[in-house]
């Protein structure tokens, strides 16, 4: 795959897709969210086409992704169905823009460590801010001390666990780099536990993938579902039950992820 000459715009969506969505991008095991495979990669070239007509850089597009993620978290603070709907839509938009920054970089040949860093900042901060906003939503407004601080504290705890869970993957890359090992290929077999029991548990988790609930898309969808339930039981009550369910599941996901890494080939 080669980038197009500087300043050259794609002649067609098909050409743009061929350069910016090669098989090694579409077939990545861990970097592609399911929404990208489902429909976002079908839409993203059209937005990338528009972005390539502007002077915005790939890192500038990543900046837009970051701001969209922060806006997603802010929307969770809006009570009731309206806030939940806006959060769901913005969560999808963030992932769409996230597809486009890489496509702009691949077309222009401007991929860089800065882009990777900014992408990490966007996902880490968004996926920390959403549970914090959920905690505030569950507490209601104005706060009544000290009872409502239970919910904001649970939101902060959930944010911390989510960030730690995301950081485990980056810790693997740091550990391998410090040990002088080659970078891991983004292939599924690299993360499969070598222990028979853990491999069995991993296969079982496919039928109940609660460990995947903590991405911004899944979180906003859950908040949307909670808001629908809130029509019947009260918005604050529904948000509280969602938070109560997510915190212990996140701790279980963190522990499982840690054990799975130790049992896999990634740190050997």
FENQUIBEL-V708154 format. One record per residue. N is the residue number from 1. PHI is phi as a letter, one per 30 degrees, with the letter a starting at -180 (NA if undefined). PSI is psi in radians with two decimals (none if undefined). Layout:
N:PHI:PSI + N:PHI:PSI
This chain:
1:NA:2.27 + 2:b:2.59 + 3:d:2.77 + 4:d:2.70 + 5:e:2.59 + 6:e:2.34 + 7:i:-0.16 + 8:d:2.26 + 9:c:2.67 + 10:d:2.53 + 11:d:-0.38 + 12:a:2.86 + 13:d:-0.62 + 14:d:-0.74 + 15:d:-0.75 + 16:d:-0.76 + 17:d:-0.67 + 18:d:-0.66 + 19:d:-0.70 + 20:c:-0.22 + 21:b:1.01 + 22:d:2.88 + 23:e:-0.63 + 24:d:-0.33 + 25:d:-0.84 + 26:d:-0.44 + 27:c:0.23 + 28:d:2.36 + 29:d:-0.64 + 30:c:-0.46 + 31:d:-0.33 + 32:c:2.08 + 33:d:2.71 + 34:d:-0.49 + 35:d:-0.56 + 36:d:-0.81 + 37:d:-0.61 + 38:d:-0.85 + 39:a:-0.38 + 40:d:-0.64 + 41:d:-0.33 + 42:d:-0.53 + 43:c:-0.56 + 44:e:-0.63 + 45:e:-0.53 + 46:d:-0.68 + 47:d:-0.68 + 48:d:-0.67 + 49:e:-0.79 + 50:d:-0.77 + 51:d:-0.60 + 52:d:-0.26 + 53:d:-0.07 + 54:c:2.91 + 55:d:0.02 + 56:d:2.39 + 57:d:2.96 + 58:d:-0.70 + 59:d:-0.55 + 60:d:-0.67 + 61:d:-0.69 + 62:d:-0.65 + 63:e:-0.71 + 64:d:-0.67 + 65:d:-0.74 + 66:d:-0.82 + 67:d:-0.64 + 68:d:-0.68 + 69:d:-0.74 + 70:d:-0.65 + 71:d:-0.59 + 72:d:-0.81 + 73:d:-0.70 + 74:d:-0.62 + 75:d:-0.51 + 76:d:-0.44 + 77:d:-0.29 + 78:d:2.11 + 79:d:2.69 + 80:i:-2.89 + 81:d:-0.73 + 82:e:-0.82 + 83:d:-0.71 + 84:d:-0.72 + 85:d:-0.78 + 86:d:-0.72 + 87:d:-0.76 + 88:d:-0.80 + 89:d:-0.74 + 90:d:-0.59 + 91:d:-0.70 + 92:d:-0.68 + 93:d:-0.69 + 94:e:-0.77 + 95:d:-0.59 + 96:d:-0.82 + 97:d:-0.58 + 98:d:-0.58 + 99:d:-0.66 + 100:d:-0.58 + 101:d:-0.72 + 102:d:-0.62 + 103:d:-0.71 + 104:d:-0.76 + 105:d:-0.72 + 106:d:-0.67 + 107:d:-0.76 + 108:d:-0.15 + 109:i:0.68 + 110:c:0.47 + 111:d:2.46 + 112:a:2.82 + 113:e:-0.55 + 114:e:-0.73 + 115:d:-0.73 + 116:d:-0.75 + 117:d:-0.83 + 118:d:-0.64 + 119:d:-0.75 + 120:d:-0.76 + 121:e:-0.76 + 122:d:-0.82 + 123:d:-0.70 + 124:d:-0.85 + 125:d:-0.72 + 126:d:-0.79 + 127:d:-0.14 + 128:c:-0.67 + 129:d:-0.58 + 130:d:-0.86 + 131:d:-0.55 + 132:d:-0.78 + 133:d:-0.63 + 134:d:-0.68 + 135:d:-0.71 + 136:d:-0.70 + 137:d:-0.72 + 138:d:-0.51 + 139:d:-0.46 + 140:i:3.05 + 141:b:2.35 + 142:d:2.74 + 143:d:2.55 + 144:c:1.90 + 145:d:2.52 + 146:c:-0.03 + 147:e:-0.78 + 148:d:-0.32 + 149:d:-0.29 + 150:e:-0.73 + 151:d:-0.66 + 152:d:-0.60 + 153:d:-0.70 + 154:d:-0.66 + 155:d:-0.73 + 156:d:-0.69 + 157:d:-0.77 + 158:d:-0.72 + 159:d:-0.76 + 160:d:-0.79 + 161:d:-0.71 + 162:d:-0.78 + 163:d:-0.73 + 164:d:-0.71 + 165:d:-0.73 + 166:d:-0.68 + 167:d:-0.44 + 168:e:-0.72 + 169:d:-0.72 + 170:d:-0.56 + 171:d:-0.60 + 172:d:-0.81 + 173:d:-0.70 + 174:d:-0.77 + 175:d:-0.75 + 176:d:-0.70 + 177:d:-0.75 + 178:d:-0.45 + 179:d:0.00 + 180:i:0.33 + 181:d:2.76 + 182:d:2.76 + 183:d:2.45 + 184:d:2.38 + 185:d:2.61 + 186:d:1.24 + 187:b:2.57 + 188:d:-0.67 + 189:d:-0.35 + 190:d:-0.50 + 191:c:0.05 + 192:d:2.23 + 193:d:2.53 + 194:d:-0.35 + 195:d:2.37 + 196:d:-0.73 + 197:d:-0.77 + 198:d:-0.63 + 199:d:-0.67 + 200:d:-0.75 + 201:d:-0.65 + 202:d:-0.74 + 203:d:-0.65 + 204:d:-0.58 + 205:d:-0.34 + 206:d:-0.49 + 207:d:-0.32 + 208:b:1.28 + 209:d:1.04 + 210:d:-0.38 + 211:d:-0.15 + 212:c:0.18 + 213:d:-0.07 + 214:c:0.23 + 215:d:2.72 + 216:e:-0.65 + 217:d:-0.88 + 218:d:-0.69 + 219:d:-0.77 + 220:d:-0.62 + 221:d:-0.70 + 222:d:-0.71 + 223:d:-0.65 + 224:d:-0.78 + 225:d:-0.67 + 226:d:-0.69 + 227:d:-0.61 + 228:d:-0.80 + 229:d:-0.60 + 230:d:-0.37 + 231:d:-0.43 + 232:c:-0.59 + 233:c:-0.09 + 234:j:2.33 + 235:d:-0.76 + 236:d:-0.73 + 237:d:-0.74 + 238:d:-0.71 + 239:d:-0.65 + 240:d:-0.75 + 241:d:-0.63 + 242:d:-0.78 + 243:d:-0.73 + 244:d:-0.64 + 245:d:-0.68 + 246:d:-0.61 + 247:d:-0.94 + 248:d:-0.60 + 249:d:-0.63 + 250:d:-0.67 + 251:d:-0.71 + 252:d:-0.73 + 253:d:-0.70 + 254:d:-0.82 + 255:d:-0.75 + 256:d:-0.70 + 257:d:-0.76 + 258:d:-0.84 + 259:d:-0.69 + 260:d:-0.66 + 261:d:-0.79 + 262:d:-0.54 + 263:c:-0.05 + 264:c:3.13 + 265:d:-0.17 + 266:d:-0.55 + 267:c:0.47 + 268:c:none
